[in-house]
């Protein structure tokens, strides 16, 4: 079914639009921006919405027969079977951005009936364009990416993240984090899921896991990892779907070991 989608054009448009959105974000850091709260710790800025409006409008203009769904609620077209769908995070790492950390990204992914086709992760502050097309590998600019060859979790550097309801929910990834940290070389927490995936694809991280995610968080990044030769599943080991809410993305070599640790923690009783 992917043969019905012009992947070359989809990639070209996604890269161009991600760069334009990235310029909006960089300009916002220079001129200032307004911050508001969607939840207790969940931020949004006026720049998020400017970036999102640009991306959604550009994608819907270029592909009127596609559906576009974005984090802050802007959308175009109705999703249905057989219709390609774009998932857009106009500013992944909003908390970083609000605190003037450079670790943030624009994430744009294209799927057809759950099959990832194109993924772009633009990191404006470092002028990084991560991109992947189904069956054509993952790249940083013109450089082909490959996952790491670290064979054991004991020698692995991992990444993770924590949900916005971590103050109130027992399913907050803290028990899993503690268990994994005891078994690996280290765990990092950047705060941008798309960038975490990109760094697995680049071979910087050996694995990444997280719960309570949305498709715009991981659609593009998951394709980067799989096209770089890695392994991507849900956190219970089942077949990955960007709409299922969790991810383990690894170099493949440490995948089963990480799954085993997470499974052990999940079997323990949780505090109410």
Secondary structure, DSSP 8 states (H G I E B T S, - for coil): -GGGS-HHHHHHHHHHHHHHHHHHHHHHHHH---EEESSSS-EEEHHHHHHHHHHHHHHHHH-TTSEEEETTS-EES---TTS-EEEEEEEETHHHHHTT-S--EEEEEEEETTEEEEEEEEEGGGTEEEEEETTS-EEETTEE--------GGG-EEEE---TTTTT-S-SSHHHHHHHHTTSSEEE--S-HHHHHHHHHTTS-SEEEESS--HHHHHHHHHHHHHTT-EEE-TTSSB--TTSS-EEEE-SSSHHHHHHHHHHHHTS----
